[in-house]
């Protein structure tokens, strides 16, 4: 009997559901931007790097830097980062939200039981029941209910839950991309600081050589104490470069530990060096129209737009009648006596008549939220294209900067050597020596920074491309 009741309700629900409709807009993703290039003018890329226009960016893009130490730290961060773990947990929660919303699409079956001690009043069964004794009764059975969802409120709720799960899924991709990008950038920062400390050590050695040269000249009476003080002052001044670099290095190592989900005391960062990285000669890029599919932040913005669209349908469906059906089948009887079947079927309709403008306001608010989500989506797309363009320009400028610093190192080094020789024979002053030395050290430090910046901007291009989600196809840049 109960099986027949459930089957009947399910058949009726299916019949009505087939004829039902879903009010509200059907979501359509915005068209991809119709652009053929990322930059207004062709990007001037370095001579030793080229855009791989038909090559897909690999998912483990950091491996293109060919650093086993970086690969190991990235793996540690992906396994141990707590922010990434939290985002993954929110994705699991959003996935369960789909099941929660979908459950209302099916008949709801509940079991129940009750027992009661009763006294029948005289007016219930007439005067003859005045002396009806006290009795105990019980009942147990199942209730089946179903909302026909004629106007798609539940279906739109499921659609909204699915879109919110898509948002959570894309946020996991975005968090993973951000995490791996930050690890790679911190590794380059550590390498840069190690390189700068090496240069400063060479500078200090040079300062000591200059100071020794001046002291020898002072011993022969060729210079005054002022020259000695100037050389000593240069050494002291350059020694002040060490502490800030060491502080930044410690901070970068601590940041790397945090990214790996470890306390700094429990994590030893590798001593990255710029020599331990290889600059990729080929830079995979996605065609501009495919960037919206490649970047997780754009995909998440599109999924939010989809959720806002579904919310309009939910709000609009609330303006229409709601029809439901419920039935129950129970076994009832007196305690200590036999039980017998009892059943009932109840149909109901709810039609909103007056809610003080609440329901129409909810629909208008949902429409306004959709427009806000659409604006945010478009701004996300524009910002993504701007990020790619900035990075492409930076790559060319980084190469020019490094070339200039390299030339400066050569010229400053030769000038310093000649100035010291001239000072030794009395043809140059200590001021000229110190000035030549200062130019040489600035060129050395500038070359290290420029080299590190090339690696950093290459990493940023990979991040701007979305980290290898979508294969690249021939773009025009």
Phi and psi in degrees as a GROMACS rama.xvg file:
@    title "Ramachandran Plot"
@    xaxis  label "Phi"
@    yaxis  label "Psi"
@TYPE xy
-67.7513  -38.3935  UNK-2
-63.1493  -41.1095  UNK-3
-63.5686  -38.2499  UNK-4
-63.8548  -45.2255  UNK-5
-65.1874  -45.2785  UNK-6
-63.2566  -38.5195  UNK-7
-65.3581  -43.2084  UNK-8
-64.1832  -39.9087  UNK-9
-65.4671  -41.6019  UNK-10
-64.0762  -42.045  UNK-11
-65.6148  -39.4309  UNK-12
-63.2281  -41.5874  UNK-13
-65.0154  -42.5164  UNK-14
-62.8177  -43.1524  UNK-15
-72.5345  -37.1527  UNK-16
-62.9338  -34.9773  UNK-17
-63.4838  -36.2797  UNK-18
-87.5482  -1.95367  UNK-19
-78.9391  164.002  UNK-20
-133.031  164.54  UNK-21
-114.122  115.913  UNK-22
-78.7569  167.998  UNK-23
95.0649  168.431  UNK-24
-74.118  143.954  UNK-25
-87.0826  125.978  UNK-26
-69.8119  137.446  UNK-27
-133.22  124.754  UNK-28
-62.1687  141.913  UNK-29
-58.6946  147.481  UNK-30
-65.5473  145.91  UNK-31
-65.9461  149.309  UNK-32
-57.853  138.42  UNK-33
-92.8831  82.1574  UNK-34
-134.94  150.31  UNK-35
-106.204  -8.07088  UNK-36
-151.35  161.658  UNK-37
-87.0018  -26.0159  UNK-38
-120.664  152.645  UNK-39
-66.9742  -37.9605  UNK-40
-115.544  152.126  UNK-41
-55.9103  133.12  UNK-42
-72.9536  131.398  UNK-43
-87.09  94.5195  UNK-44
-84.5235  159.981  UNK-45
-60.6543  154.233  UNK-46
-67.0905  -27.6093  UNK-47
-95.3226  9.85821  UNK-48
-136.368  143.04  UNK-49
-139.621  155.962  UNK-50
-79.4309  124.111  UNK-51
-88.1471  89.0528  UNK-52
-72.2741  -19.9669  UNK-53
-115.128  8.17676  UNK-54
-103.054  133.032  UNK-55
-77.1182  139.081  UNK-56
-74.161  123.453  UNK-57
-67.6423  152.161  UNK-58
-62.0885  -40.0399  UNK-59
-91.7457  63.882  UNK-60
-58.6824  -29.2177  UNK-61
-63.1202  -21.9673  UNK-62
-66.3775  -18.2859  UNK-63
-65.9587  -18.2306  UNK-64
-80.7053  -8.31835  UNK-65
55.7736  47.7496  UNK-66
-121.261  105.205  UNK-67
-57.7517  -34.5224  UNK-68
-65.0141  -40.8621  UNK-69
-64.939  -42.6537  UNK-70
-56.6289  -42.7792  UNK-71
-66.5832  -43.1739  UNK-72
-68.2237  -37.1095  UNK-73
-61.6061  -43.8342  UNK-74
-60.2588  -41.7908  UNK-75
-62.8612  -41.5971  UNK-76
-67.0532  -43.1581  UNK-77
-62.7763  -35.9778  UNK-78
-77.3749  -31.3989  UNK-79
-112.185  -9.05097  UNK-80
-69.68  126.341  UNK-81
-78.8025  -29.8304  UNK-82
-63.2873  -42.7413  UNK-83
-64.1939  -39.6032  UNK-84
-62.3303  -38.7618  UNK-85
-65.9821  -41.3684  UNK-86
-65.1451  -38.5136  UNK-87
-64.5516  -37.8577  UNK-88
-65.8547  -37.2335  UNK-89
-67.2379  -32.037  UNK-90
-64.8741  -43.2309  UNK-91
-60.9992  -40.2764  UNK-92
-64.0142  -42.7224  UNK-93
-64.773  -35.2224  UNK-94
-65.175  -38.8471  UNK-95
-66.8782  -28.3887  UNK-96
-62.1412  -31.0691  UNK-97
-64.4741  -43.1232  UNK-98
-65.436  -37.5177  UNK-99
-61.1079  -48.7129  UNK-100
-68.0424  -37.6304  UNK-101
-69.7677  -25.6726  UNK-102
-58.6647  -28.5179  UNK-103
-76.4649  -8.51649  UNK-104
-75.86  -15.0737  UNK-105
-111.424  159.386  UNK-106
-59.1073  141.423  UNK-107
-99.1323  123.483  UNK-108
-114.011  126.518  UNK-109
-129.187  142.209  UNK-110
-105.179  147.856  UNK-111
-153.996  160.986  UNK-112
-148.593  152.554  UNK-113
-151.441  155.207  UNK-114
-141.348  141.295  UNK-115
-145.973  152.422  UNK-116
-104.418  122.255  UNK-117
-124.405  151.179  UNK-118
-132.317  117.562  UNK-119
-80.8937  128.975  UNK-120
-74.1754  154.528  UNK-121
-63.2105  -34.2329  UNK-122
-74.6821  -13.2015  UNK-123
-73.2839  -50.5043  UNK-124
-111.155  8.82994  UNK-125
96.2709  -179.331  UNK-126
-64.7235  -27.6491  UNK-127
-64.7291  -20.6101  UNK-128
-93.0038  10.7059  UNK-129
-59.272  -37.7836  UNK-130
-100.568  21.4662  UNK-131
-62.2392  129.31  UNK-132
-73.8874  164.532  UNK-133
-63.5865  145.883  UNK-134
-149.818  159.635  UNK-135
-112.461  136.36  UNK-136
-133.993  153.851  UNK-137
-138.894  162.153  UNK-138
-151.135  146.853  UNK-139
-151.154  137.468  UNK-140
177.759  -160.693  UNK-141
-127.968  148.92  UNK-142
-122.42  130.615  UNK-143
-115.189  129.399  UNK-144
-133.549  153.384  UNK-145
-152.163  134.154  UNK-146
-100.614  121.396  UNK-147
-69.2222  -15.3912  UNK-148
49.3866  50.0138  UNK-149
-59.8519  -31.7929  UNK-150
-111.944  13.8217  UNK-151
81.5422  19.0698  UNK-152
-60.7252  -44.6877  UNK-153
-69.6094  -41.6836  UNK-154
-63.6537  -37.957  UNK-155
-68.593  -32.9352  UNK-156
-64.9311  -39.1232  UNK-157
-64.4128  -44.1293  UNK-158
-58.8733  -42.095  UNK-159
-64.0789  -42.5416  UNK-160
-63.9466  -38.935  UNK-161
-64.8473  -39.9838  UNK-162
-66.1648  -39.1036  UNK-163
-66.3294  -33.0166  UNK-164
-67.501  -36.4097  UNK-165
-63.1657  -39.9837  UNK-166
-58.5565  -48.1802  UNK-167
-62.4349  -38.8184  UNK-168
-65.0743  -43.0769  UNK-169
-69.5512  -30.6677  UNK-170
-68.6445  -30.8537  UNK-171
-64.5772  -45.3054  UNK-172
-61.1299  -41.4829  UNK-173
-65.7086  -41.3018  UNK-174
-65.267  -38.9333  UNK-175
-65.6097  -42.3151  UNK-176
-64.3685  -43.5064  UNK-177
-63.1177  -42.577  UNK-178
-62.8  -52.3111  UNK-179
-64.3373  -36.2199  UNK-180
-65.0699  -43.1888  UNK-181
-65.5599  -37.7259  UNK-182
-62.0044  -46.7495  UNK-183
-63.8894  -41.5837  UNK-184
-67.1306  -37.901  UNK-185
-67.1453  -36.3071  UNK-186
-63.2746  -42.2153  UNK-187
-66.4054  -37.8019  UNK-188
-62.0671  -43.582  UNK-189
-62.1502  -43.7206  UNK-190
-62.3438  -41.1869  UNK-191
-63.5465  -44.7548  UNK-192
-66.6981  -39.3836  UNK-193
-60.9424  -40.7769  UNK-194
-65.3131  -40.692  UNK-195
-66.7064  -37.1891  UNK-196
-65.4845  -36.8691  UNK-197
-62.1213  -42.7721  UNK-198
-65.2143  -42.4109  UNK-199
-62.6137  -37.5983  UNK-200
-61.064  -40.7726  UNK-201
-66.3473  -37.4471  UNK-202
-63.0897  -42.9137  UNK-203
-65.0594  -38.185  UNK-204
-62.5798  -40.5974  UNK-205
-65.0682  -40.098  UNK-206
-60.3197  -41.2921  UNK-207
-67.5627  -36.4269  UNK-208
-63.711  -42.2189  UNK-209
-64.2922  -43.4008  UNK-210
-61.6026  -41.015  UNK-211
-64.8976  -39.0884  UNK-212
-62.401  -43.5233  UNK-213
-67.1437  -40.4672  UNK-214
-62.8194  -39.0338  UNK-215
-64.7795  -41.6561  UNK-216
-64.9156  -34.9017  UNK-217
-67.0841  -34.7084  UNK-218
-66.1579  -26.4354  UNK-219
-94.8242  1.42292  UNK-220
82.3445  10.4808  UNK-221
-77.986  -24.4799  UNK-222
-133.736  171.764  UNK-223
-101.946  176.174  UNK-224
-64.654  -23.4631  UNK-225
-62.5193  -39.87  UNK-226
-64.0714  -41.1053  UNK-227
-62.6657  -43.8529  UNK-228
-64.2632  -36.3579  UNK-229
-65.3041  -43.3583  UNK-230
-65.9249  -40.6511  UNK-231
-65.1557  -38.8209  UNK-232
-63.5404  -38.9409  UNK-233
-62.6087  -42.5569  UNK-234
-62.1376  -45.6295  UNK-235
-63.2405  -39.6201  UNK-236
-66.0819  -41.7705  UNK-237
-69.8887  -28.2961  UNK-238
-65.0703  -22.6645  UNK-239
-71.6839  -11.8769  UNK-240
-73.3528  -22.5102  UNK-241
-70.8977  -50.4424  UNK-242
-58.998  -47.0049  UNK-243
-61.2348  -38.0959  UNK-244
-66.5585  -40.0677  UNK-245
-65.2426  -36.9675  UNK-246
-64.9574  -44.2917  UNK-247
-64.7752  -36.4706  UNK-248
-65.1331  -43.232  UNK-249
-62.9371  -40.9982  UNK-250
-64.5585  -39.2841  UNK-251
-66.1348  -40.4935  UNK-252
-65.1681  -40.5979  UNK-253
-64.8671  -38.8877  UNK-254
-63.2929  -39.0768  UNK-255
-64.9475  -38.6546  UNK-256
-62.6578  -43.515  UNK-257
-61.932  -41.8961  UNK-258
-62.332  -32.0917  UNK-259
-82.1939  1.13993  UNK-260
76.4461  25.6837  UNK-261
-121.687  154.53  UNK-262
-74.0373  146.12  UNK-263
-52.7178  -33.8776  UNK-264
-69.9408  -19.0118  UNK-265
-103.751  8.97203  UNK-266
-137.315  130.383  UNK-267
-111.17  111.581  UNK-268
-75.3884  140.519  UNK-269
-62.2433  151.731  UNK-270
-83.7687  77.8361  UNK-271
-61.8064  143.955  UNK-272
-130.802  153.776  UNK-273
-63.3546  -27.3146  UNK-274
-68.9378  -18.2535  UNK-275
-84.055  -2.52656  UNK-276
-110.634  154.913  UNK-277
-121.113  127.141  UNK-278
-75.5446  121.232  UNK-279
-61.2706  131.721  UNK-280
-78.1211  -28.0424  UNK-281
-114.239  133.245  UNK-282
-116.446  100.238  UNK-283
-64.3023  135.55  UNK-284
-134.098  155.269  UNK-285
-98.3432  147.228  UNK-286
-60.7075  142.988  UNK-287
-51.2809  -40.376  UNK-288
-68.5554  -18.0521  UNK-289
-94.7249  -5.31603  UNK-290
-62.7061  -32.1405  UNK-291
-65.5963  -25.3353  UNK-292
-88.1325  -25.7475  UNK-293
-81.2212  -33.4018  UNK-294
-90.8348  127.506  UNK-295
-67.1488  -28.5069  UNK-296
-68.556  -34.9143  UNK-297
-71.8925  -40.8866  UNK-298
-62.5176  -39.3435  UNK-299
-65.5784  -39.3571  UNK-300
-64.3006  -37.9072  UNK-301
-66.4837  -39.6603  UNK-302
-66.5344  -36.8691  UNK-303
-63.9564  -38.4059  UNK-304
-63.1503  -40.3982  UNK-305
-62.4602  -43.9611  UNK-306
-62.2224  -38.5072  UNK-307
-66.4795  -36.2616  UNK-308
-64.159  -44.8064  UNK-309
-64.1126  -34.4422  UNK-310
-63.1281  -30.5559  UNK-311
-62.9024  -43.3727  UNK-312
-63.0814  -39.2282  UNK-313
-62.0232  -44.9937  UNK-314
-68.2698  -36.9556  UNK-315
-71.0559  -37.4106  UNK-316
-62.6736  -27.996  UNK-317
-67.0086  -13.4277  UNK-318
-83.3617  -9.36325  UNK-319
-109.051  166.212  UNK-320
-62.3867  152.635  UNK-321
-121.882  120.863  UNK-322
-112.436  131.975  UNK-323
-135.546  159.842  UNK-324
-138.177  137.862  UNK-325
-139.932  149.641  UNK-326
-144.225  152.922  UNK-327
-138.803  149.398  UNK-328
-135.426  120.709  UNK-329
-133.716  161.519  UNK-330
-108.278  122.903  UNK-331
-122.97  150.577  UNK-332
-177.698  174.165  UNK-333
-88.5316  145.337  UNK-334
-60.8509  133.649  UNK-335
85.9297  -2.3186  UNK-336
-126.15  -179.602  UNK-337
-70.721  158.604  UNK-338
-113.65  155.67  UNK-339
-137.826  156.584  UNK-340
-73.8758  146.909  UNK-341
-142.561  143.869  UNK-342
-148.104  164.531  UNK-343
-160.576  149.735  UNK-344
-128.487  135.34  UNK-345
-134.682  125.831  UNK-346
-109.981  145.613  UNK-347
-144.375  152.334  UNK-348
-134.957  135.604  UNK-349
-120.965  121.907  UNK-350
-119.462  115.489  UNK-351
-65.2734  129.65  UNK-352
-113.058  -54.8138  UNK-353
-144.68  121.007  UNK-354
-129.529  24.2619  UNK-355
65.4996  26.5027  UNK-356
82.4951  5.36316  UNK-357
-62.8693  -46.0524  UNK-358
-68.9572  -42.8067  UNK-359
-66.761  -34.3827  UNK-360
-66.3677  -38.2212  UNK-361
-62.294  -41.5093  UNK-362
-65.7833  -42.9852  UNK-363
-64.8451  -38.6227  UNK-364
-63.7765  -38.8216  UNK-365
-64.8308  -38.9766  UNK-366
-65.8056  -40.1033  UNK-367
-65.2305  -37.8839  UNK-368
-64.554  -36.6258  UNK-369
-62.9316  -43.5135  UNK-370
-63.2024  -37.6631  UNK-371
-65.2272  -42.2729  UNK-372
-64.8752  -36.5599  UNK-373
-65.5564  -42.3679  UNK-374
-64.086  -41.1997  UNK-375
-65.4238  -37.9464  UNK-376
-61.4067  -48.4966  UNK-377
-63.625  -38.3027  UNK-378
-67.3239  -36.1957  UNK-379
-62.6449  -41.0003  UNK-380
-64.6838  -46.0679  UNK-381
-61.4343  -43.3959  UNK-382
-63.3885  -36.8278  UNK-383
-64.7891  -44.5763  UNK-384
-63.6057  -37.6383  UNK-385
-64.3779  -38.4293  UNK-386
-64.6683  -43.468  UNK-387
-62.473  -45.598  UNK-388
-60.9647  -44.8746  UNK-389
-59.4791  -41.8605  UNK-390
-68.3511  -39.9052  UNK-391
-62.3193  -42.8369  UNK-392
-63.9683  -40.2446  UNK-393
-63.2363  -36.9762  UNK-394
-60.3676  -43.7056  UNK-395
-66.5266  -42.5293  UNK-396
-66.9109  -36.6775  UNK-397
-60.696  -41.9249  UNK-398
-63.9001  -43.1981  UNK-399
-63.4858  -40.3934  UNK-400
-63.5788  -44.1179  UNK-401
-64.3793  -40.3483  UNK-402
-62.1126  -41.4777  UNK-403
-65.718  -41.9434  UNK-404
-65.2111  -37.375  UNK-405
-64.4752  -43.9223  UNK-406
-62.9174  -39.0323  UNK-407
-64.7393  -37.787  UNK-408
-60.5064  -46.2542  UNK-409
-63.2986  -47.2485  UNK-410
-67.629  -42.7674  UNK-411
-66.9258  -35.99  UNK-412
-65.1963  -43.0154  UNK-413
-68.3259  -37.9112  UNK-414
-64.0958  -39.3698  UNK-415
-65.3928  -42.2294  UNK-416
-61.7413  -47.0551  UNK-417
-65.5384  -38.3186  UNK-418
-66.0653  -40.1096  UNK-419
-65.4808  -40.0567  UNK-420
-63.4834  -41.9286  UNK-421
-64.1565  -37.4203  UNK-422
-64.4466  -37.2425  UNK-423
-64.8077  -26.4535  UNK-424
-107.802  8.79943  UNK-425
86.6066  14.1381  UNK-426
-99.6244  1.89562  UNK-427
-143.813  149.551  UNK-428
-90.8145  164.168  UNK-429
-63.4595  -30.3018  UNK-430
-62.4069  -40.8647  UNK-431
-65.5117  -38.7651  UNK-432
-62.3014  -47.4513  UNK-433
-65.9165  -36.2319  UNK-434
-67.4002  -41.7836  UNK-435
-64.1751  -37.8964  UNK-436
-66.8857  -39.5147  UNK-437
-64.4333  -41.8403  UNK-438
-63.8379  -38.7264  UNK-439
-65.4414  -44.1484  UNK-440
-69.2246  -36.6118  UNK-441
-64.8372  -38.299  UNK-442
-65.3772  -40.9931  UNK-443
-62.1723  -47.985  UNK-444
-65.6323  -38.8405  UNK-445
-63.4308  -36.5404  UNK-446
-66.4227  -40.6051  UNK-447
-63.0781  -45.8985  UNK-448
-64.8156  -40.302  UNK-449
-65.9831  -39.3529  UNK-450
-63.4012  -45.4073  UNK-451
-62.9913  -37.1088  UNK-452
-66.3338  -33.6672  UNK-453
-62.2062  -42.8939  UNK-454
-64.6348  -43.3853  UNK-455
-62.9508  -42.7  UNK-456
-73.3846  -28.9339  UNK-457
-64.7256  -43.5041  UNK-458
-60.5252  -43.6803  UNK-459
-64.0483  -32.0991  UNK-460
-65.8046  -42.8257  UNK-461
-61.3571  -39.4312  UNK-462
-66.9238  -41.5836  UNK-463
-64.0141  -26.5953  UNK-464
-82.0416  -2.55181  UNK-465
92.9938  5.82464  UNK-466
75.4577  23.5637  UNK-467
88.8253  25.5136  UNK-468
-74.0517  -40.9292  UNK-469
-120.308  133.656  UNK-470
-57.8546  140.334  UNK-471
-81.037  143.573  UNK-472
-130.708  159.509  UNK-473
-49.6336  109.871  UNK-474
-98.0248  167.757  UNK-475
-112.084  116.699  UNK-476
